[in-house]
Structure formats: structure tokens, C-alpha cells
Amino acid sequence: MNRPSNRVIVIGAGPVGLCLSLALAQQGIPVCLIEALGDHNFLEQVPRAGTNHPATLELFERIGLYDKLEPRGIIAPLFHYWDRHESKLVAEFDHAHLKDDTRFPYVLQCERIKIVEEALKLVKAHPGIELRLSTEFTAFSQTADGVTVQVTNPAGESEAIAGSYLVSAEGARSIVRKDLDIEFEGFTYPDRTLNIEVAYDFRQHVYRAQLHLGPRRVVEPVPLEGTARSLAGSFPDRARRRRDRADAA
């Protein structure tokens, strides 16, 4: 069995797992951080937007991450909520009102991939963190004295890792939550945006659109009638019907 047993085992090296590991290690608490992705594909994650609010920026500063992120982001004192369908501004929040409450009276627009990239560098450099990349977490057990997690290491071998506590930072597909029978399946907001690639088929003399309904769902090309100018107006109904058929399938 992999020791020492007094450490905290963190599952998932996303922003939460990385930042938690840094915060614990900087307080002298040993950490074992387990992540299924490896060095070869860690940064090939799905890009996601990153609006980081003042409380998050304060955490980044405490763990030494903020100075790495500010040059890679955009400082935005004003935060807008838009009705995209009507192209109308719903609300505007001016973070200048927080200037007496925080050192960060603004949001920092910095994508998630940049956060994990910089945080991973700090984790690798910290002697109190054992980073286990390319390691798949499969199960765990617990007693009054601690926890034991089962993983598959990069060599494909089963391995047991002991610790005092286990923290799940696995996201929506948490094995820990399922094993503990915690009834929370998560949720996903309905699709509001379609990414569309449009090209003209010179053989058939029609426009064809490739619909991207999320990072892993691509609908087959759809022939569209009309000119490029009328395409934007005619496409939403076709896209919706196409998406409904894909969901039903």
C-alpha cells in the first residue's frame, strides 16, 4: 500500500483540485493529487469561459496563483448580463462599489485552461504534493482511521493509496458521490448556443451547415436553402428540428 497515510487524497486536477491541493500543502498538509489525464493530453481539455469574481481572485492570491493569471487575462470592472436573443443589456454591475471591501474590485476574464496550466506548474513545484497523472481513480473504502483509494496507475496496474481524508473534485461524474449514494445527478442548462460551420457545396449548389451541439456532439451536415444573407434567418428552425431529432435518437 502506498503511504504515508496522514495525507489528504484529492481526486481530479481541475481548478478546484489544483487550488485545494496548493492551499493544503502551503499549510503543511501533505497531499496526493490524482488525475486521469497525463502530461501528454492535460491541456487538451474542452475550452471553457472563465469569469473569475473577486472572492475567487482573493483565493488565487493566497495560493500564489493570481500573479500568474493576471497577465494572461482581461480585467473587467464592469460585468454585464445580456439578453442575446434581443441583444439587450439586462443588468450592469460595477465592481468599483467593492473597492473598500476587496483588493480586486473587478472580475478577471481568464479561461479555465489557463488556470489549470498555471496551477499545474505550481503543484509540480511544491514538495508537499504528490501528483499522480495518468492515474485512474476507480473506488475507495473508509474506516474510522482513514480512507484507501483504488487506482489504476500508468502501467495499468491496480494500486491502493492510503490517506486521512478523501476529497472529490471530479465534477458531475463523481465516483465518490455515487459510491456514497448521494442523490445529486447534477444538471445542464438547455442549449442556448449553436456553433455552426457553413460551406457552399458547388456540386449540389446548396449551403451545408455542420452543427456542433456541445464539445462531443456533432450532427451530420444539413443542406440549407437560400443565400448567405438569408441563411442566418432561416437556420434556427432547421437547427432546432435537427437537434430534436438527434435528442430523440
VOBA-1610 file (N, C-alpha, C; in pm, whole numbers, padded with zeros to 5 digits, always signed):
BEGIN
Met+00084-00119+00000Met+00000+00000+00000Met+00087+00125+00000Asn+00044+00225-00077Asn+00119+00349-00088Asn+00096+00436+00035Arg+00198+00474+00107Arg+00194+00557+00227Arg+00263+00690+00198Pro+00255+00795+00277Pro+00204+00799+00415Pro+00052+00809+00421Ser-00004+00766+00533Ser-00149+00761+00547Ser-00207+00888+00608Asn-00124+00987+00643Asn-00176+01108+00707Asn-00208+01218+00606Arg-00198+01189+00479Arg-00218+01292+00378Arg-00366+01301+00338Val-00396+01407+00264Val-00527+01424+00203Val-00517+01380+00057Ile-00608+01295+00015Ile-00611+01249-00123Ile-00716+01330-00198Val-00676+01395-00305Val-00766+01478-00385Val-00781+01411-00522Ile-00905+01391-00563Ile-00933+01329-00692Ile-00976+01437-00791Gly-00899+01453-00898Gly-00934+01548-01003Gly-00847+01672-01000Ala-00770+01693-01107Ala-00680+01809-01114Ala-00737+01917-01205Gly-00864+01950-01180Gly-00922+02069-01242Gly-00887+02190-01157Pro-00949+02304-01182Pro-00920+02424-01099Pro-00942+02400-00950Val-01049+02329-00915Val-01080+02306-00773Val-00974+02217-00709Gly-00946+02103-00772Gly-00849+02011-00716Gly-00709+02070-00706Leu-00668+02142-00808Leu-00535+02203-00807Leu-00524+02310-00699Cys-00624+02398-00691Cys-00619+02507-00593Cys-00628+02453-00450Leu-00714+02354-00429Leu-00724+02293-00296Leu-00592+02229-00256Ser-00529+02158-00348Ser-00402+02092-00317Ser-00296+02195-00278Leu-00290+02305-00351Leu-00194+02410-00318Leu-00224+02471-00181Ala-00352+02499-00154Ala-00389+02560-00026Ala-00353+02469+00091Leu-00379+02340+00078Leu-00347+02245+00185Leu-00196+02232+00204Ala-00125+02214+00094Ala+00020+02193+00103Ala+00090+02315+00161Gln+00040+02434+00129Gln+00101+02555+00183Gln+00076+02571+00332Gln-00019+02493+00386Gln-00043+02490+00531Gln+00028+02372+00596Gly+00114+02306+00522Gly+00191+02195+00577Gly+00119+02062+00577Ile+00009+02051+00504Ile-00068+01926+00499Ile-00028+01851+00372Pro+00025+01729+00384Pro+00064+01654+00264Pro-00056+01617+00179Val-00037+01617+00048Val-00146+01593-00046Val-00100+01493-00151Cys-00192+01405-00189Cys-00174+01320-00307Cys-00285+01357-00404Leu-00249+01412-00519Leu-00346+01458-00619Leu-00348+01360-00736Ile-00465+01305-00763Ile-00481+01200-00864Ile-00561+01254-00982Glu-00508+01233-01102Glu-00572+01285-01224Glu-00558+01182-01336Ala-00669+01157-01408Ala-00668+01058-01515Ala-00590+01105-01638Leu-00592+01236-01665Leu-00516+01287-01778Leu-00367+01288-01748Gly-00287+01284-01854Gly-00142+01284-01836Gly-00078+01409-01892Asp+00053+01418-01880Asp+00124+01534-01934Asp+00100+01550-02084His+00080+01439-02154His+00067+01443-02299His-00067+01500-02345Asn-00170+01496-02260Asn-00301+01546-02303Asn-00370+01633-02200Phe-00298+01674-02096Phe-00361+01751-01988Phe-00422+01882-02040Leu-00357+01946-02135Leu-00404+02075-02184Leu-00496+02062-02305Glu-00537+01939-02336Glu-00630+01918-02447Glu-00774+01910-02395Gln-00802+01982-02288Gln-00934+01981-02230Gln-01026+02074-02309Val-01156+02054-02290Val-01253+02137-02359Val-01242+02280-02307Pro-01219+02378-02397Pro-01210+02517-02352Pro-01341+02562-02288Arg-01330+02635-02180Arg-01449+02690-02114Arg-01420+02834-02076Ala-01526+02912-02076Ala-01510+03052-02037Ala-01470+03060-01891Gly-01409+03170-01854Gly-01366+03185-01716Gly-01382+03327-01667Thr-01497+03355-01602Thr-01517+03484-01536Thr-01489+03462-01389Asn-01379+03517-01341Asn-01334+03494-01204Asn-01366+03616-01119His-01452+03596-01021His-01501+03707-00939His-01407+03736-00822Pro-01428+03849-00753Pro-01332+03893-00650Pro-01298+03788-00546Ala-01396+03714-00495Ala-01366+03614-00392Ala-01272+03507-00446Thr-01290+03470-00572Thr-01201+03371-00634Thr-01062+03429-00653Leu-01055+03555-00692Leu-00925+03619-00711Leu-00849+03630-00579Glu-00921+03651-00469Glu-00856+03653-00338Glu-00795+03517-00306Leu-00867+03409-00340Leu-00811+03275-00320Leu-00688+03255-00407Phe-00696+03294-00534Phe-00580+03281-00622Phe-00459+03354-00564Glu-00481+03472-00506Glu-00370+03547-00449Glu-00309+03474-00330Arg-00394+03415-00246Arg-00344+03347-00126Arg-00254+03229-00161Ile-00282+03163-00271Ile-00203+03044-00305Ile-00095+03076-00409Gly-00074+03203-00439Gly+00034+03241-00529Gly+00003+03225-00677Leu-00126+03217-00710Leu-00165+03193-00848Leu-00204+03320-00922Tyr-00250+03421-00850Tyr-00305+03538-00918Tyr-00204+03607-01008Asp-00083+03627-00961Asp+00018+03696-01041Asp+00051+03622-01170Lys+00024+03492-01173Lys+00046+03414-01295Lys-00067+03435-01395Leu-00187+03462-01342Leu-00305+03469-01427Leu-00335+03609-01480Glu-00307+03711-01400Glu-00344+03846-01444Glu-00287+03881-01581Pro-00157+03852-01609Pro-00106+03887-01741Pro-00172+03810-01855Arg-00238+03699-01824Arg-00300+03617-01928Arg-00450+03642-01939Gly-00501+03732-01857Gly-00645+03759-01858Gly-00677+03903-01892Ile-00804+03937-01876Ile-00852+04073-01902Ile-00926+04120-01778Ile-00884+04233-01724Ile-00951+04292-01608Ile-01076+04365-01655Ala-01189+04334-01595Ala-01316+04394-01635Ala-01390+04446-01511Pro-01382+04576-01485Pro-01455+04633-01370Pro-01606+04621-01384Leu-01655+04626-01507Leu-01799+04617-01531Leu-01835+04476-01575Phe-01941+04423-01516Phe-01987+04289-01551Phe-02128+04301-01608His-02151+04251-01729His-02278+04266-01798His-02352+04133-01810Tyr-02483+04141-01796Tyr-02572+04032-01833Tyr-02654+04076-01954Trp-02648+03994-02060Trp-02715+04030-02184Trp-02826+03932-02217Asp-02933+03985-02278Asp-03033+03902-02344Asp-02987+03886-02487Arg-02929+03772-02518Arg-02869+03756-02651Arg-02974+03751-02761His-03093+03698-02727His-03197+03689-02829His-03241+03828-02874Glu-03256+03919-02778Glu-03299+04056-02809Glu-03182+04152-02824Ser-03061+04104-02797Ser-02941+04190-02799Ser-02959+04313-02710Lys-03012+04287-02591Lys-03035+04395-02495Lys-02958+04369-02367Leu-02908+04477-02307Leu-02839+04467-02180Leu-02942+04452-02068Val-02931+04343-01992Val-03025+04318-01882Val-02981+04391-01756Ala-02852+04379-01722Ala-02802+04441-01599Ala-02653+04469-01611Glu-02608+04572-01543Glu-02466+04606-01538Glu-02423+04618-01393Phe-02316+04548-01358Phe-02264+04551-01222Phe-02127+04619-01223Asp-02115+04725-01145Asp-01990+04798-01138Asp-01916+04756-01011His-01805+04682-01028His-01732+04631-00913His-01658+04739-00836Ala-01659+04861-00887Ala-01597+04972-00813Ala-01662+04992-00677His-01786+04948-00663His-01855+04958-00533His-01790+04869-00427Leu-01706+04776-00469Leu-01640+04685-00374Leu-01499+04729-00339Lys-01459+04848-00382Lys-01318+04889-00366Lys-01274+04896-00221Asp-01367+04916-00128Asp-01330+04920+00014Asp-01336+04783+00080Asp-01382+04683+00007Asp-01402+04550+00064Asp-01303+04447+00010Thr-01239+04474-00102Thr-01150+04377-00162Thr-01042+04447-00242Arg-00930+04382-00257Arg-00823+04435-00341Arg-00854+04416-00489Phe-00960+04341-00517Phe-00994+04309-00655Phe-01136+04356-00689Pro-01154+04487-00708Pro-01288+04538-00743Pro-01316+04521-00892Tyr-01305+04399-00939Tyr-01327+04369-01080Tyr-01334+04217-01097Val-01371+04174-01215Val-01359+04033-01250Val-01240+04018-01344Leu-01181+03901-01342Leu-01072+03871-01433Leu-01122+03767-01533Gln-01126+03808-01659Gln-01165+03715-01764Gln-01042+03632-01801Cys-01042+03508-01758Cys-00928+03420-01782Cys-00980+03278-01796Glu-00959+03218-01913Glu-01018+03089-01941Glu-00966+02980-01848Arg-01050+02881-01827Arg-01020+02770-01736Arg-00889+02702-01773Ile-00862+02684-01902Ile-00742+02612-01943Ile-00616+02684-01898Lys-00620+02818-01895Lys-00504+02894-01848Lys-00486+02876-01697Ile-00598+02867-01626Ile-00591+02849-01481Ile-00527+02716-01446Val-00573+02609-01512Val-00517+02477-01479Val-00372+02466-01525Glu-00337+02533-01633Glu-00199+02528-01680Glu-00104+02590-01579Glu-00140+02708-01530Glu-00053+02777-01434Glu-00054+02708-01298Ala-00172+02662-01256Ala-00181+02594-01126Ala-00103+02462-01128Leu-00105+02393-01240Leu-00031+02267-01250Leu+00118+02289-01233Lys+00170+02398-01286Lys+00312+02429-01269Lys+00347+02447-01121Leu+00257+02516-01048Leu+00282+02537-00905Leu+00273+02406-00828Val+00179+02322-00865Val+00164+02192-00798Val+00288+02106-00820Lys+00337+02103-00942Lys+00455+02022-00971Lys+00578+02070-00894Ala+00583+02199-00865Ala+00700+02255-00797Ala+00692+02244-00645His+00575+02205-00591His+00559+02203-00445His+00599+02066-00390Pro+00691+02061-00295Pro+00738+01932-00242Pro+00634+01859-00158Gly+00531+01931-00113Gly+00431+01867-00028Gly+00319+01801-00105Ile+00326+01805-00239Ile+00218+01748-00321Ile+00274+01635-00406Glu+00217+01516-00390Glu+00250+01404-00478Glu+00148+01403-00590Leu+00189+01437-00712Leu+00099+01445-00826Leu+00103+01314-00902Arg-00013+01252-00919Arg-00023+01125-00990Arg-00106+01145-01117Leu-00040+01181-01227Leu-00108+01196-01356Leu-00122+01059-01422Ser-00207+01053-01523Ser-00234+00927-01596Ser-00272+00815-01500Thr-00344+00851-01395Thr-00384+00755-01292Thr-00535+00761-01276Glu-00601+00650-01299Glu-00747+00647-01296Glu-00798+00601-01160Phe-00877+00683-01098Phe-00941+00651-00971Phe-01061+00561-00998Thr-01070+00448-00926Thr-01176+00352-00954Thr-01270+00326-00836Ala-01219+00333-00712Ala-01304+00303-00597Ala-01234+00349-00470Phe-01307+00343-00358Phe-01245+00377-00230Phe-01318+00304-00118Ser-01252+00294-00005Ser-01313+00242+00117Ser-01268+00329+00233Gln-01343+00328+00343Gln-01308+00412+00456Gln-01333+00340+00587Thr-01255+00378+00686Thr-01270+00328+00822Thr-01268+00449+00915Ala-01270+00423+01044Ala-01264+00532+01141Ala-01128+00601+01138Asp-01026+00535+01085Asp-00891+00591+01087Asp-00849+00657+00957Gly-00924+00638+00848Gly-00883+00698+00723Gly-00951+00636+00603Val-00893+00662+00487Val-00950+00612+00362Val-00842+00540+00282Thr-00887+00452+00194Thr-00799+00386+00099Thr-00864+00396-00038Val-00792+00449-00134Val-00847+00460-00269Val-00779+00358-00360Gln-00855+00310-00453Gln-00804+00216-00553Gln-00787+00291-00685Val-00671+00275-00745Val-00644+00342-00872Val-00580+00243-00969Thr-00583+00280-01095Thr-00507+00209-01197Thr-00395+00302-01240Asn-00272+00262-01217Asn-00158+00351-01242Asn-00122+00351-01391Pro-00025+00436-01431Pro+00009+00446-01574Pro+00053+00314-01637Ala+00102+00221-01556Ala+00143+00091-01609Ala+00026-00005-01624Gly-00095+00039-01586Gly-00211-00048-01596Gly-00230-00138-01477Glu-00156-00114-01371Glu-00162-00199-01251Glu-00256-00138-01148Ser-00325-00222-01074Ser-00408-00176-00964Ser-00320-00139-00845Glu-00357-00033-00777Glu-00275+00016-00667Glu-00366+00075-00560Ala-00330+00059-00433Ala-00404+00115-00321Ala-00325+00231-00262Ile-00392+00342-00236Ile-00329+00461-00179Ile-00404+00499-00053Ala-00333+00512+00058Ala-00396+00541+00187Ala-00385+00689+00220Gly-00483+00738+00294Gly-00482+00877+00338Gly-00575+00898+00455Ser-00568+01017+00511Ser-00657+01050+00622Ser-00795+01093+00571Tyr-00795+01168+00462Tyr-00920+01220+00406Tyr-00918+01205+00255Leu-01037+01198+00198Leu-01054+01193+00053Leu-01143+01309+00012Val-01098+01385-00086Val-01176+01497-00138Val-01205+01471-00285Ser-01332+01476-00320Ser-01372+01457-00459Ser-01380+01591-00530Ala-01298+01608-00633Ala-01307+01725-00721Ala-01326+01675-00863Glu-01412+01574-00876Glu-01428+01502-01003Glu-01532+01563-01095Gly-01613+01654-01043Gly-01716+01710-01128Gly-01842+01627-01129Ala-01917+01639-01239Ala-02052+01582-01245Ala-02053+01430-01239Arg-01946+01365-01283Arg-01945+01219-01288Arg-01871+01159-01167Ser-01886+01220-01054Ser-01812+01182-00934Ser-01837+01036-00894Ile-01730+00957-00890Ile-01737+00821-00839Ile-01761+00821-00689Val-01700+00916-00620Val-01715+00925-00474Val-01861+00948-00438Arg-01925+01043-00505Arg-02066+01071-00473Arg-02154+00951-00502Lys-02127+00881-00611Lys-02209+00764-00644Lys-02188+00652-00542Asp-02063+00631-00502Asp-02035+00525-00405Asp-02099+00554-00270Leu-02109+00681-00234Leu-02171+00719-00108Leu-02322+00730-00120Asp-02374+00707-00241Asp-02517+00711-00267Asp-02576+00848-00232Ile-02503+00952-00268Ile-02553+01088-00250Ile-02635+01123-00373Glu-02761+01153-00353Glu-02852+01174-00464Glu-02840+01316-00518Phe-02747+01333-00608Phe-02736+01459-00682Phe-02675+01425-00817Glu-02757+01432-00919Glu-02712+01393-01052Glu-02657+01510-01131Gly-02660+01630-01073Gly-02614+01747-01146Gly-02718+01791-01247Phe-02688+01896-01319Phe-02781+01944-01420Phe-02703+02018-01528Thr-02765+02030-01641Thr-02707+02103-01752Thr-02810+02200-01805Tyr-02773+02326-01820Tyr-02866+02421-01878Tyr-02900+02383-02021Pro-03021+02409-02068Pro-03056+02380-02207Pro-02962+02453-02302Asp-02941+02392-02419Asp-02857+02455-02520Asp-02913+02590-02559Arg-02830+02692-02553Arg-02870+02826-02595Arg-02789+02874-02714Thr-02681+02804-02743Thr-02592+02848-02850Thr-02558+02731-02939Leu-02565+02752-03069Leu-02524+02651-03166Leu-02401+02703-03239Asn-02297+02624-03243Asn-02180+02658-03323Asn-02199+02599-03462Ile-02192+02682-03561Ile-02230+02642-03696Ile-02114+02668-03792Glu-02078+02567-03870Glu-01983+02583-03978Glu-02060+02572-04108Val-02055+02677-04190Val-02132+02680-04313Val-02037+02684-04432Ala-02066+02600-04532Ala-01987+02600-04655Ala-02080+02580-04773Tyr-02040+02628-04890Tyr-02122+02613-05010Tyr-02077+02489-05087Asp-02174+02401-05116Asp-02148+02280-05193Asp-02166+02313-05341Phe-02053+02326-05413Phe-02059+02367-05552Phe-02118+02258-05641Arg-02110+02132-05598Arg-02165+02023-05679Arg-02317+02022-05673Gln-02370+02039-05554Gln-02515+02036-05535Gln-02577+02175-05536His-02492+02278-05535His-02539+02417-05536His-02629+02447-05417Val-02587+02402-05301Val-02659+02433-05178Val-02558+02464-05069Tyr-02604+02535-04968Tyr-02524+02557-04849Tyr-02540+02437-04756Arg-02432+02400-04688Arg-02438+02292-04591Arg-02383+02342-04458Ala-02451+02306-04352Ala-02412+02352-04218Ala-02379+02234-04130Gln-02269+02243-04059Gln-02230+02142-03960Gln-02265+02198-03823Leu-02349+02127-03750Leu-02393+02175-03618Leu-02310+02111-03509His-02260+02193-03417His-02184+02144-03303His-02267+02169-03178Leu-02331+02062-03127Leu-02418+02075-03011Leu-02340+02036-02886Gly-02240+02112-02852Gly-02155+02078-02739Gly-02025+02018-02788Pro-01930+01997-02699Pro-01795+01955-02739Pro-01788+01817-02800Arg-01884+01729-02769Arg-01872+01592-02816Arg-01989+01549-02905Arg-02073+01642-02944Arg-02188+01607-03027Arg-02184+01688-03155Val-02174+01618-03264Val-02173+01683-03395Val-02280+01617-03480Val-02370+01698-03533Val-02478+01648-03616Val-02432+01648-03761Glu-02481+01551-03838Glu-02440+01540-03977Glu-02475+01668-04054Pro-02400+01699-04161Pro-02426+01821-04238Pro-02570+01828-04288Val-02625+01949-04286Val-02763+01973-04326Val-02764+02063-04448Pro-02831+02023-04559Pro-02842+02115-04672Pro-02941+02227-04640Leu-02905+02349-04674Leu-02988+02465-04645Leu-03020+02538-04774Glu-03141+02592-04783Glu-03181+02668-04899Glu-03161+02816-04874Gly-03139+02890-04981Gly-03130+03034-04967Gly-02991+03086-04986Thr-02978+03216-04983Thr-02850+03281-04999Thr-02781+03294-04865Ala-02656+03335-04868Ala-02583+03353-04743Ala-02651+03458-04656Arg-02711+03560-04720Arg-02776+03666-04642Arg-02899+03613-04569Ser-02977+03526-04637Ser-03098+03474-04573Ser-03072+03355-04484Leu-02951+03302-04490Leu-02919+03179-04417Leu-02937+03195-04268Ala-02887+03306-04213Ala-02893+03325-04068Ala-03036+03328-04019Gly-03125+03388-04097Gly-03263+03396-04054Gly-03337+03265-04067Ser-03300+03183-04165Ser-03373+03058-04189Ser-03319+02942-04108Phe-03199+02956-04055Phe-03134+02840-03994Phe-03189+02798-03860Pro-03229+02889-03767Pro-03266+02844-03631Pro-03372+02736-03628Asp-03481+02748-03709Asp-03585+02647-03706Asp-03533+02512-03753Arg-03451+02512-03857Arg-03394+02388-03906Arg-03302+02326-03801Ala-03224+02412-03738Ala-03132+02362-03635Ala-03208+02300-03520Arg-03317+02365-03481Arg-03394+02313-03369Arg-03456+02178-03402Arg-03514+02166-03523Arg-03571+02037-03561Arg-03464+01929-03568Arg-03347+01967-03621Arg-03237+01870-03632Arg-03190+01826-03494Arg-03183+01921-03401Arg-03140+01889-03265Arg-03243+01799-03197Asp-03373+01829-03217Asp-03477+01747-03156Asp-03470+01604-03206Arg-03445+01586-03336Arg-03434+01451-03390Arg-03313+01379-03331Ala-03201+01454-03315Ala-03081+01393-03257Ala-03106+01352-03113Asp-03178+01437-03037Asp-03206+01404-02897Asp-03297+01283-02887Ala-03396+01274-02978Ala-03488+01160-02975Ala-03415+01030-03008Ala-03316+01039-03098Ala-03240+00920-03135Ala-03154+00872-03021
//
